[in-house]
């Protein structure tokens, strides 16, 4: 703790990033929440956020979901994408400065898995920490996380977490997995 005007306050760290041209700018970590239409991305953003904003029309996101994650001292902005193909150009823009990715899939709809993989390609996020949320595990016909991994042909180092976003089940555990990957990449050890 430091003291400012006689009061104890936590020191403030401001992450910066060097860019060329232009020099230095404040860097706010960003996590991309993406996945096919109706997978549960908006619900995940809201479940993880201390504050969140969504623009919806008739229950469908029509603009980006935005939230802020404040988890055990780690702060990041959450950007939830729109799942329909006509919005794919936005994926590349958002993937550019992303620290990590939460890929949300509807575990009751394996026909949407190829679309999920396609979205990762379009966002150009391979090589970044990625965690898959196999969502809707409470519904009949939900495919278990390990079978989701197999059907999506995901490598073993990509965690697949069974979630129920509407009830916040395993949402925090999924974030823990993502943060382990992020910090492993930064510090070299998990």
TORZATI-662149 format. One line per field, with one value per atom (N, C-alpha, C): residue number from 1; residue in three letters; atom name; x, y, z. Coordinates in Angstrom, 3 decimals, m for minus. Each point is the difference from the previous one (the first is absolute). Layout:
# residues N
num	c(NUM;...)
residu	c(ALA;...)
atome	c(CA;...)
X	c(X;...)
Y	c(Y;...)
Z	c(Z;...)
//
This chain:
# residues 190
num	c(1;1;1;2;2;2;3;3;3;4;4;4;5;5;5;6;6;6;7;7;7;8;8;8;9;9;9;10;10;10;11;11;11;12;12;12;13;13;13;14;14;14;15;15;15;16;16;16;17;17;17;18;18;18;19;19;19;20;20;20;21;21;21;22;22;22;23;23;23;24;24;24;25;25;25;26;26;26;27;27;27;28;28;28;29;29;29;30;30;30;31;31;31;32;32;32;33;33;33;34;34;34;35;35;35;36;36;36;37;37;37;38;38;38;39;39;39;40;40;40;41;41;41;42;42;42;43;43;43;44;44;44;45;45;45;46;46;46;47;47;47;48;48;48;49;49;49;50;50;50;51;51;51;52;52;52;53;53;53;54;54;54;55;55;55;56;56;56;57;57;57;58;58;58;59;59;59;60;60;60;61;61;61;62;62;62;63;63;63;64;64;64;65;65;65;66;66;66;67;67;67;68;68;68;69;69;69;70;70;70;71;71;71;72;72;72;73;73;73;74;74;74;75;75;75;76;76;76;77;77;77;78;78;78;79;79;79;80;80;80;81;81;81;82;82;82;83;83;83;84;84;84;85;85;85;86;86;86;87;87;87;88;88;88;89;89;89;90;90;90;91;91;91;92;92;92;93;93;93;94;94;94;95;95;95;96;96;96;97;97;97;98;98;98;99;99;99;100;100;100;101;101;101;102;102;102;103;103;103;104;104;104;105;105;105;106;106;106;107;107;107;108;108;108;109;109;109;110;110;110;111;111;111;112;112;112;113;113;113;114;114;114;115;115;115;116;116;116;117;117;117;118;118;118;119;119;119;120;120;120;121;121;121;122;122;122;123;123;123;124;124;124;125;125;125;126;126;126;127;127;127;128;128;128;129;129;129;130;130;130;131;131;131;132;132;132;133;133;133;134;134;134;135;135;135;136;136;136;137;137;137;138;138;138;139;139;139;140;140;140;141;141;141;142;142;142;143;143;143;144;144;144;145;145;145;146;146;146;147;147;147;148;148;148;149;149;149;150;150;150;151;151;151;152;152;152;153;153;153;154;154;154;155;155;155;156;156;156;157;157;157;158;158;158;159;159;159;160;160;160;161;161;161;162;162;162;163;163;163;164;164;164;165;165;165;166;166;166;167;167;167;168;168;168;169;169;169;170;170;170;171;171;171;172;172;172;173;173;173;174;174;174;175;175;175;176;176;176;177;177;177;178;178;178;179;179;179;180;180;180;181;181;181;182;182;182;183;183;183;184;184;184;185;185;185;186;186;186;187;187;187;188;188;188;189;189;189;190;190;190)
residu	c(UNK;UNK;UNK;UNK;UNK;UNK;UNK;UNK;UNK;UNK;UNK;UNK;UNK;UNK;UNK;UNK;UNK;UNK;UNK;UNK;UNK;UNK;UNK;UNK;UNK;UNK;UNK;UNK;UNK;UNK;UNK;UNK;UNK;UNK;UNK;UNK;UNK;UNK;UNK;UNK;UNK;UNK;UNK;UNK;UNK;UNK;UNK;UNK;UNK;UNK;UNK;UNK;UNK;UNK;UNK;UNK;UNK;UNK;UNK;UNK;UNK;UNK;UNK;UNK;UNK;UNK;UNK;UNK;UNK;UNK;UNK;UNK;UNK;UNK;UNK;UNK;UNK;UNK;UNK;UNK;UNK;UNK;UNK;UNK;UNK;UNK;UNK;UNK;UNK;UNK;UNK;UNK;UNK;UNK;UNK;UNK;UNK;UNK;UNK;UNK;UNK;UNK;UNK;UNK;UNK;UNK;UNK;UNK;UNK;UNK;UNK;UNK;UNK;UNK;UNK;UNK;UNK;UNK;UNK;UNK;UNK;UNK;UNK;UNK;UNK;UNK;UNK;UNK;UNK;UNK;UNK;UNK;UNK;UNK;UNK;UNK;UNK;UNK;UNK;UNK;UNK;UNK;UNK;UNK;UNK;UNK;UNK;UNK;UNK;UNK;UNK;UNK;UNK;UNK;UNK;UNK;UNK;UNK;UNK;UNK;UNK;UNK;UNK;UNK;UNK;UNK;UNK;UNK;UNK;UNK;UNK;UNK;UNK;UNK;UNK;UNK;UNK;UNK;UNK;UNK;UNK;UNK;UNK;UNK;UNK;UNK;UNK;UNK;UNK;UNK;UNK;UNK;UNK;UNK;UNK;UNK;UNK;UNK;UNK;UNK;UNK;UNK;UNK;UNK;UNK;UNK;UNK;UNK;UNK;UNK;UNK;UNK;UNK;UNK;UNK;UNK;UNK;UNK;UNK;UNK;UNK;UNK;UNK;UNK;UNK;UNK;UNK;UNK;UNK;UNK;UNK;UNK;UNK;UNK;UNK;UNK;UNK;UNK;UNK;UNK;UNK;UNK;UNK;UNK;UNK;UNK;UNK;UNK;UNK;UNK;UNK;UNK;UNK;UNK;UNK;UNK;UNK;UNK;UNK;UNK;UNK;UNK;UNK;UNK;UNK;UNK;UNK;UNK;UNK;UNK;UNK;UNK;UNK;UNK;UNK;UNK;UNK;UNK;UNK;UNK;UNK;UNK;UNK;UNK;UNK;UNK;UNK;UNK;UNK;UNK;UNK;UNK;UNK;UNK;UNK;UNK;UNK;UNK;UNK;UNK;UNK;UNK;UNK;UNK;UNK;UNK;UNK;UNK;UNK;UNK;UNK;UNK;UNK;UNK;UNK;UNK;UNK;UNK;UNK;UNK;UNK;UNK;UNK;UNK;UNK;UNK;UNK;UNK;UNK;UNK;UNK;UNK;UNK;UNK;UNK;UNK;UNK;UNK;UNK;UNK;UNK;UNK;UNK;UNK;UNK;UNK;UNK;UNK;UNK;UNK;UNK;UNK;UNK;UNK;UNK;UNK;UNK;UNK;UNK;UNK;UNK;UNK;UNK;UNK;UNK;UNK;UNK;UNK;UNK;UNK;UNK;UNK;UNK;UNK;UNK;UNK;UNK;UNK;UNK;UNK;UNK;UNK;UNK;UNK;UNK;UNK;UNK;UNK;UNK;UNK;UNK;UNK;UNK;UNK;UNK;UNK;UNK;UNK;UNK;UNK;UNK;UNK;UNK;UNK;UNK;UNK;UNK;UNK;UNK;UNK;UNK;UNK;UNK;UNK;UNK;UNK;UNK;UNK;UNK;UNK;UNK;UNK;UNK;UNK;UNK;UNK;UNK;UNK;UNK;UNK;UNK;UNK;UNK;UNK;UNK;UNK;UNK;UNK;UNK;UNK;UNK;UNK;UNK;UNK;UNK;UNK;UNK;UNK;UNK;UNK;UNK;UNK;UNK;UNK;UNK;UNK;UNK;UNK;UNK;UNK;UNK;UNK;UNK;UNK;UNK;UNK;UNK;UNK;UNK;UNK;UNK;UNK;UNK;UNK;UNK;UNK;UNK;UNK;UNK;UNK;UNK;UNK;UNK;UNK;UNK;UNK;UNK;UNK;UNK;UNK;UNK;UNK;UNK;UNK;UNK;UNK;UNK;UNK;UNK;UNK;UNK;UNK;UNK;UNK;UNK;UNK;UNK;UNK;UNK;UNK;UNK;UNK;UNK;UNK;UNK;UNK;UNK;UNK;UNK;UNK;UNK;UNK;UNK;UNK;UNK;UNK;UNK;UNK;UNK;UNK;UNK;UNK;UNK;UNK;UNK;UNK;UNK;UNK;UNK;UNK;UNK;UNK;UNK;UNK;UNK;UNK;UNK;UNK;UNK;UNK;UNK;UNK;UNK;UNK;UNK;UNK;UNK;UNK;UNK;UNK;UNK;UNK;UNK;UNK;UNK;UNK;UNK;UNK;UNK;UNK)
atome	c(N;CA;C;N;CA;C;N;CA;C;N;CA;C;N;CA;C;N;CA;C;N;CA;C;N;CA;C;N;CA;C;N;CA;C;N;CA;C;N;CA;C;N;CA;C;N;CA;C;N;CA;C;N;CA;C;N;CA;C;N;CA;C;N;CA;C;N;CA;C;N;CA;C;N;CA;C;N;CA;C;N;CA;C;N;CA;C;N;CA;C;N;CA;C;N;CA;C;N;CA;C;N;CA;C;N;CA;C;N;CA;C;N;CA;C;N;CA;C;N;CA;C;N;CA;C;N;CA;C;N;CA;C;N;CA;C;N;CA;C;N;CA;C;N;CA;C;N;CA;C;N;CA;C;N;CA;C;N;CA;C;N;CA;C;N;CA;C;N;CA;C;N;CA;C;N;CA;C;N;CA;C;N;CA;C;N;CA;C;N;CA;C;N;CA;C;N;CA;C;N;CA;C;N;CA;C;N;CA;C;N;CA;C;N;CA;C;N;CA;C;N;CA;C;N;CA;C;N;CA;C;N;CA;C;N;CA;C;N;CA;C;N;CA;C;N;CA;C;N;CA;C;N;CA;C;N;CA;C;N;CA;C;N;CA;C;N;CA;C;N;CA;C;N;CA;C;N;CA;C;N;CA;C;N;CA;C;N;CA;C;N;CA;C;N;CA;C;N;CA;C;N;CA;C;N;CA;C;N;CA;C;N;CA;C;N;CA;C;N;CA;C;N;CA;C;N;CA;C;N;CA;C;N;CA;C;N;CA;C;N;CA;C;N;CA;C;N;CA;C;N;CA;C;N;CA;C;N;CA;C;N;CA;C;N;CA;C;N;CA;C;N;CA;C;N;CA;C;N;CA;C;N;CA;C;N;CA;C;N;CA;C;N;CA;C;N;CA;C;N;CA;C;N;CA;C;N;CA;C;N;CA;C;N;CA;C;N;CA;C;N;CA;C;N;CA;C;N;CA;C;N;CA;C;N;CA;C;N;CA;C;N;CA;C;N;CA;C;N;CA;C;N;CA;C;N;CA;C;N;CA;C;N;CA;C;N;CA;C;N;CA;C;N;CA;C;N;CA;C;N;CA;C;N;CA;C;N;CA;C;N;CA;C;N;CA;C;N;CA;C;N;CA;C;N;CA;C;N;CA;C;N;CA;C;N;CA;C;N;CA;C;N;CA;C;N;CA;C;N;CA;C;N;CA;C;N;CA;C;N;CA;C;N;CA;C;N;CA;C;N;CA;C;N;CA;C;N;CA;C;N;CA;C;N;CA;C;N;CA;C;N;CA;C;N;CA;C;N;CA;C;N;CA;C;N;CA;C;N;CA;C;N;CA;C;N;CA;C;N;CA;C;N;CA;C;N;CA;C;N;CA;C;N;CA;C;N;CA;C;N;CA;C;N;CA;C;N;CA;C;N;CA;C;N;CA;C;N;CA;C;N;CA;C;N;CA;C;N;CA;C;N;CA;C;N;CA;C;N;CA;C;N;CA;C)
X	c(0.838;m0.838;0.886;m0.462;0.654;m0.965;0.526;m0.864;m0.096;m1.233;m0.274;m0.873;0.465;m0.723;m0.327;0.935;m0.177;m0.871;m0.541;m0.863;0.724;m0.208;0.611;m0.755;0.734;m0.602;0.861;m0.648;0.739;0.755;1.236;0.712;m0.700;0.014;m0.640;1.063;m0.163;0.897;m0.760;0.671;m0.611;0.802;m0.583;0.736;0.139;1.171;0.223;0.479;m0.094;0.440;0.722;1.114;0.723;m0.479;m0.350;m0.467;0.824;0.175;0.720;m0.932;m0.136;0.501;m0.903;0.443;m0.836;0.524;0.867;0.573;m0.826;m0.392;m0.595;m1.498;m0.786;m1.411;m0.458;m1.060;m0.546;m0.585;0.288;m0.491;m0.986;m1.208;m1.004;m0.153;0.310;m0.133;m1.423;m0.080;m1.285;m0.121;m1.162;m0.303;m1.162;0.175;m1.029;m0.893;m1.303;m0.989;m0.735;0.233;m0.571;m0.593;m0.740;m0.622;m1.210;m0.573;m1.141;m1.248;m0.934;m1.298;m0.693;m0.509;m0.768;0.802;1.316;0.819;m0.032;m0.286;m0.047;1.062;0.536;1.073;m0.435;m1.170;m0.494;m0.150;m0.535;m0.180;1.349;0.999;1.345;0.594;m0.100;0.535;m0.650;m1.310;m0.696;0.367;0.185;0.353;1.392;0.898;1.376;0.240;m0.928;0.250;m0.469;0.799;m0.449;m0.990;0.114;m0.977;0.045;m1.160;m0.055;m1.094;0.186;m0.976;m0.187;m1.249;m0.320;m1.068;0.111;m1.040;m0.706;m1.278;m0.751;m1.314;m0.457;m1.310;m0.650;m1.129;m0.718;0.892;0.828;0.821;1.268;0.281;1.202;0.915;1.284;0.960;0.124;m0.123;0.090;1.237;0.741;1.276;0.873;1.170;0.892;m0.528;0.281;m0.176;1.297;m0.124;1.189;m0.134;1.050;0.002;1.391;0.093;1.295;0.186;1.082;0.346;0.934;m0.368;0.839;0.074;1.077;0.077;1.337;m0.029;1.200;1.142;m0.309;1.016;0.325;m0.574;0.210;m1.171;0.307;m1.030;0.132;m1.120;0.004;m1.375;m0.021;m1.267;m0.396;m1.286;m0.544;m0.756;0.293;m0.711;m0.679;m1.322;m0.773;m0.414;0.269;m0.295;m1.404;m0.414;m1.275;0.283;m0.861;0.272;m0.320;m0.823;m0.391;1.149;0.055;1.095;0.116;m1.088;0.065;0.828;0.274;0.798;1.452;0.398;1.359;1.114;m0.170;1.092;0.405;m0.907;0.310;0.965;m0.086;0.855;1.485;0.415;1.415;0.451;m0.852;0.334;0.196;m0.905;0.063;1.117;0.297;1.036;1.398;0.184;1.321;0.729;m0.692;0.673;m0.534;m0.451;m0.592;1.078;m0.212;0.920;m0.328;m1.279;m0.451;m1.410;m0.456;m1.295;m0.813;m1.273;m0.974;m0.889;0.066;m0.833;m1.193;m1.191;m1.216;m0.703;m0.269;m0.750;m1.212;m1.055;m1.207;0.244;0.190;0.359;m1.146;m1.187;m1.114;m0.108;0.866;m0.100;1.349;0.393;1.290;0.086;m1.139;0.046;0.593;0.071;0.571;1.510;0.580;1.425;0.898;m0.281;0.838;m0.030;m1.152;m0.103;0.891;0.055;0.843;1.472;0.450;1.388;0.250;m0.967;0.119;0.168;m0.728;0.092;1.388;0.608;1.369;0.961;m0.169;0.851;m0.176;m1.238;m0.262;0.517;m0.016;0.509;1.528;0.619;1.463;0.596;m0.540;0.435;0.777;0.314;0.780;1.363;0.467;1.234;m0.277;m1.204;m0.406;m0.633;m0.048;m0.719;m1.482;m0.503;m1.407;m0.574;m1.191;m0.757;m1.369;m0.465;m1.322;m0.982;m1.105;m1.101;m1.025;m0.098;m1.023;m1.271;m0.747;m1.122;m1.273;m0.942;m1.329;0.078;0.914;0.180;m1.208;m0.913;m1.195;m1.140;0.161;m1.089;0.102;m1.149;0.020;0.850;0.767;0.827;1.317;0.329;1.272;1.165;0.960;1.185;1.042;0.575;1.004;1.236;0.706;1.153;1.033;0.362;1.024;m0.474;m1.283;m0.551;m0.042;m0.284;0.048;1.410;1.012;1.397;0.244;m0.452;0.206;m0.711;m1.265;m0.775;0.550;0.592;0.564;1.462;0.559;1.396;0.944;m0.225;0.802;1.213;1.133;1.174;m0.214;0.772;m0.122;0.286;0.815;0.346;m1.066;m1.104;m1.136;m1.031;m0.159;m0.982;m1.426;m0.789;m1.428;m0.729;m0.774;m0.670;m1.504;m0.643;m1.454;m0.630;m0.867;m0.594;m1.513;m0.615;m1.412;m0.014;0.119;0.160;m1.200;m1.199;m1.197;0.002;0.729;0.079;1.409;0.853;1.395;0.792;m0.382;0.691;1.277;1.117;1.344;0.500;m0.671;0.449;1.325;0.075;1.239;1.133;m0.341;1.018;0.591;m0.847;0.483;0.936;m0.328;0.875;1.333;m0.049;1.243;0.897;m0.590;0.777;0.619;m0.776;0.513;1.139;m0.175;1.043;1.276;m0.130;1.188;0.777;m0.721;0.655;0.627;m0.711;0.521;1.285;m0.032;1.175;1.134;m0.322;1.034;0.759;m0.737;0.622;0.828;m0.428;0.714;1.229;m0.178;1.081;0.770;m0.493;0.699;m0.454;m0.618;m0.491;m1.409;m0.843;m1.396;m0.239)
Y	c(m1.179;1.179;1.246;0.976;1.302;0.995;1.156;1.022;1.188;0.463;1.198;0.879;1.216;0.917;m0.654;m0.802;m0.622;m1.243;m0.387;m1.181;m1.128;m1.216;m1.171;m0.334;m0.162;m0.376;m1.081;m0.808;m1.008;0.701;m0.429;0.592;m0.355;0.927;m0.194;m0.331;m1.112;m0.325;0.204;0.607;0.271;m0.739;m1.045;m0.699;0.892;m0.052;0.795;m0.911;0.528;m0.748;0.980;m0.446;0.832;m0.329;1.028;m0.182;0.885;m0.457;0.785;0.277;1.191;1.232;0.408;0.934;0.555;m0.188;m0.975;m0.151;m0.837;0.592;m0.736;0.314;m1.022;0.248;m0.963;0.376;m0.843;m1.251;m1.129;m1.277;m0.595;m0.227;m0.666;m1.415;m1.013;m1.376;m0.295;m0.761;m0.314;m1.509;m0.522;m1.414;m0.084;m0.798;m0.192;m1.170;0.237;m1.053;m0.209;m1.125;m0.222;m1.398;m0.225;m1.297;0.160;m1.112;0.032;0.638;0.291;0.566;m0.867;0.621;m0.634;m0.982;0.182;m0.880;0.425;1.296;0.509;1.045;0.653;0.981;1.175;0.558;1.135;m0.390;m1.170;m0.473;m0.176;m0.498;m0.156;1.364;0.968;1.343;0.577;m0.120;0.533;m0.770;m1.299;m0.814;0.340;0.411;0.294;1.451;0.872;1.432;0.620;0.970;0.842;1.028;0.294;0.840;m0.399;m0.028;m0.444;0.748;0.134;0.648;m0.886;m0.216;m0.754;0.755;m0.025;0.577;m1.169;m0.168;m1.143;0.449;m0.813;0.185;m1.376;m0.131;m1.276;m1.145;0.282;m1.042;m0.347;0.691;m0.262;1.210;m0.241;1.095;0.617;1.339;0.712;0.885;0.060;0.710;m0.787;0.482;m0.719;m0.002;m1.083;m0.011;0.553;0.799;0.550;m0.165;m0.479;m0.146;0.229;0.002;0.171;m1.102;m0.744;m1.081;0.540;m0.216;0.347;m1.270;m0.765;m1.323;m0.200;m0.059;m0.243;0.937;1.260;0.992;0.124;m0.836;0.086;0.765;0.999;0.821;m0.104;m0.155;m0.036;0.391;0.582;0.263;m1.251;m0.303;m1.148;0.502;m0.559;0.345;m1.253;m0.011;m1.118;0.287;m0.932;0.209;m0.475;0.378;m0.449;m1.282;m0.996;m1.304;m0.161;0.893;m0.168;0.351;m0.717;0.159;1.404;0.706;1.335;0.977;m0.358;0.858;m0.470;m0.967;m0.544;1.036;1.054;0.981;0.617;0.044;0.553;m0.917;m1.306;m0.963;0.307;0.284;0.266;1.246;1.013;1.227;m0.276;m0.764;m0.265;m0.962;m0.938;m0.982;0.584;1.148;0.597;0.307;0.500;0.389;m0.776;m1.197;m0.815;m0.717;m0.057;m0.687;m1.489;m0.331;m1.384;m0.112;m1.236;m0.239;m1.008;0.333;m0.962;m0.343;m1.244;m0.471;m0.725;0.550;m0.574;m0.816;m1.273;m0.848;m0.581;m0.216;m0.645;m1.503;m0.605;m1.422;m0.916;0.558;m0.812;0.067;0.798;0.224;m0.222;m1.258;m0.258;0.506;0.271;0.549;1.410;0.664;1.350;m0.017;m1.158;m0.070;0.452;m0.386;0.505;1.532;0.584;1.464;0.601;m0.627;0.491;0.006;m1.081;m0.081;1.057;0.176;1.023;1.386;0.272;1.307;0.224;m1.040;0.138;0.341;m0.656;0.295;1.449;0.452;1.364;1.047;m0.318;0.937;m0.021;m0.995;m0.131;m0.005;m0.863;m0.044;m1.266;m0.835;m1.197;0.425;m0.701;0.378;0.765;0.531;0.672;m1.014;0.324;m0.876;m0.086;m1.224;m0.231;m1.018;0.298;m0.943;m0.153;m1.230;m0.269;m0.228;0.744;m0.222;m0.860;m1.281;m0.895;0.290;0.969;0.574;m0.847;0.298;m0.630;m1.465;m0.288;m1.366;m0.520;0.890;m0.412;m0.460;0.136;m0.338;m1.449;m0.595;m1.369;m0.060;m1.050;m0.179;0.752;0.627;0.727;m0.977;0.392;m0.821;0.341;m1.001;0.267;0.707;0.771;0.772;m0.810;m1.187;m0.778;m0.431;m0.278;m0.354;1.239;1.179;1.261;0.183;m0.231;0.116;m0.900;m1.244;m0.977;0.434;0.404;0.391;1.260;0.895;1.238;m0.165;m1.199;m0.281;1.023;0.257;0.979;m0.670;0.706;m0.568;m0.120;m0.869;m0.252;1.235;0.934;1.175;1.092;m0.230;0.933;m0.550;0.666;m0.486;0.097;m1.030;0.011;m0.172;1.016;0.028;m0.097;m0.951;m0.112;1.103;0.816;1.143;0.031;0.728;0.377;1.491;0.814;1.441;0.629;m0.492;0.584;m0.149;m0.993;m0.236;0.271;0.530;0.316;m1.230;m1.162;m1.237;m0.155;m0.120;m0.183;1.183;1.132;1.183;0.501;0.133;0.457;m1.011;m1.280;m1.030;0.139;0.336;0.225;1.188;1.067;1.176;m0.359;m0.799;m0.459;m0.702;m0.864;m0.711;0.981;0.999;0.995;0.799;0.427;0.782;m0.816;m1.288;m0.860;0.028;m0.105;0.011;1.358;1.068;1.351;0.215;m0.329;0.246;m0.972;m1.184;m0.938;0.602;0.619;0.637;1.210;0.734;1.201;m0.358;m0.930;m0.298;m1.266;m0.813;m1.226;m1.220;0.193;m1.126;0.311;m1.052;0.173;0.250)
Z	c(0.000;0.000;0.000;m0.719;0.006;0.615;0.378;0.587;m0.940;m0.188;m0.779;0.875;0.263;0.886;1.338;0.517;1.301;0.009;m1.146;m0.067;m0.725;0.506;m0.633;m1.281;m1.084;m1.283;m0.646;m0.809;m0.760;m1.121;m0.251;m1.130;m1.310;m0.914;m1.298;m1.033;m0.661;m1.098;m1.298;m0.936;m1.293;m1.058;m0.585;m1.054;m1.224;m0.609;m1.201;m1.115;m1.185;m1.170;m0.915;m0.550;m0.944;m1.406;m0.730;m1.371;m0.918;m1.208;m0.999;m1.152;m0.473;0.610;1.159;0.764;1.051;1.396;0.217;1.326;0.941;1.111;1.100;0.101;0.348;0.288;1.093;0.692;1.054;m0.642;0.610;m0.513;0.994;m0.441;0.819;m0.549;0.806;m0.484;m0.484;m1.076;m0.613;m0.160;0.365;m0.211;m0.972;m1.031;m1.012;0.405;0.014;0.261;m1.317;m0.636;m1.322;m0.094;m1.053;m0.228;m0.896;m0.423;m0.912;0.616;m0.872;0.355;1.051;1.023;1.088;0.852;0.068;0.844;1.466;0.243;1.370;0.303;m1.025;0.187;0.874;m0.272;0.785;1.463;0.255;1.371;0.686;m0.722;0.565;0.346;m0.913;0.276;1.254;0.103;1.178;1.268;m0.101;1.173;0.529;m0.877;0.397;0.383;m0.327;0.105;1.299;0.442;1.100;m0.539;m1.274;m0.702;m1.477;m0.634;m1.400;m0.738;m1.312;m0.872;m1.225;m0.374;m1.212;m0.764;m1.312;m0.844;m0.660;0.339;m0.513;m0.620;m0.930;m0.605;m0.048;0.658;0.070;0.483;1.013;0.600;m0.746;m1.109;m0.789;0.080;0.242;0.054;m1.389;m0.048;m1.274;m0.062;1.062;0.055;0.976;0.269;0.905;1.426;0.707;1.449;0.574;1.041;0.641;1.498;0.630;1.446;0.547;1.315;0.648;1.027;m0.144;0.915;1.071;1.240;1.146;0.834;m0.192;0.610;0.694;1.312;0.811;m0.379;m0.201;m0.321;m1.474;m0.826;m1.447;m0.603;m0.795;m0.632;m1.516;m0.669;m1.467;m0.508;m1.178;m0.672;m0.774;0.015;m0.722;m1.218;m1.146;m1.225;m0.532;0.029;m0.523;m1.424;m0.885;m1.419;m0.348;m1.173;m0.549;m0.781;0.138;m0.587;m1.476;m0.557;m1.398;m0.948;m1.121;m0.961;m0.565;m0.139;m0.611;0.846;1.264;0.874;0.114;m0.808;0.080;m0.176;m0.821;m0.115;1.345;0.941;1.322;0.753;m0.260;0.708;m0.163;m1.222;m0.245;0.752;0.031;0.723;1.489;0.579;1.437;0.368;m0.880;0.295;0.038;m0.631;m0.136;1.290;1.005;1.247;1.197;m0.239;1.054;0.806;1.310;0.896;0.090;m0.151;0.068;m0.530;m0.205;m0.635;0.805;0.196;0.503;m1.186;m0.449;m1.103;0.613;m0.195;0.576;m1.075;0.309;m0.924;0.721;m0.761;0.520;m0.050;1.160;0.032;m0.408;m0.235;m0.501;m1.519;m0.633;m1.442;m0.692;m0.210;m0.636;m1.438;m0.626;m1.362;m0.014;1.166;0.069;0.265;0.287;0.323;m1.156;m1.259;m1.096;m0.095;0.273;m0.011;1.094;1.159;1.092;m0.417;m0.620;m0.471;m1.071;m0.896;m1.048;0.620;1.070;0.655;0.595;0.541;0.504;m1.134;m1.145;m1.158;m0.439;m0.085;m0.465;0.975;1.288;1.005;0.067;m0.638;m0.043;1.408;0.854;1.397;0.352;m0.981;0.310;0.520;1.009;0.677;1.284;0.132;1.239;0.946;1.288;0.926;m0.370;m0.124;m0.351;0.975;0.502;0.817;m0.645;m0.128;m0.566;1.144;m0.036;0.933;m0.726;0.363;m0.555;0.787;m0.471;0.739;m0.127;0.859;0.031;0.430;0.916;0.484;0.771;0.380;0.749;m0.897;m1.306;m0.919;m0.480;m0.338;m0.542;m1.273;m0.121;m1.195;0.032;1.129;0.094;m0.144;m0.807;m0.243;1.065;0.668;1.037;m0.578;0.839;m0.479;m0.779;0.457;m0.715;m1.388;m0.140;m1.314;m0.900;0.598;m0.761;m0.552;0.843;m0.452;m1.210;0.115;m1.073;m1.283;0.110;m1.176;m0.671;0.809;m0.546;m0.396;0.290;m0.325;0.646;1.288;0.730;0.629;0.038;0.656;1.512;0.625;1.443;0.841;m0.522;0.802;m0.042;m0.695;0.016;0.983;1.157;0.971;m0.538;0.250;m0.326;1.330;0.370;1.298;m0.221;0.635;m0.068;0.838;m0.615;0.700;m0.151;0.919;m0.093;0.312;m1.030;0.194;0.699;m0.276;0.614;1.516;0.506;1.451;0.534;m0.854;0.334;0.458;m0.474;0.376;m0.831;0.701;m0.574;m0.820;0.068;m0.736;0.577;1.307;0.651;m0.203;0.024;m0.234;m1.405;m0.960;m1.357;m0.084;0.732;0.035;0.655;1.060;0.650;m1.021;m0.822;m1.027;m0.990;m0.413;m0.945;0.629;1.236;0.663;0.193;0.292;0.099;m1.313;m1.107;m1.314;m0.294;0.340;m0.245;0.793;1.293;0.834;m0.295;m0.476;m0.430;m1.178;m0.925;m1.156;0.372;1.038;0.425;0.823;0.949;0.931;m0.290;m0.915;m0.347;0.769;1.169;0.795;0.453;0.111;0.372;1.433)
//
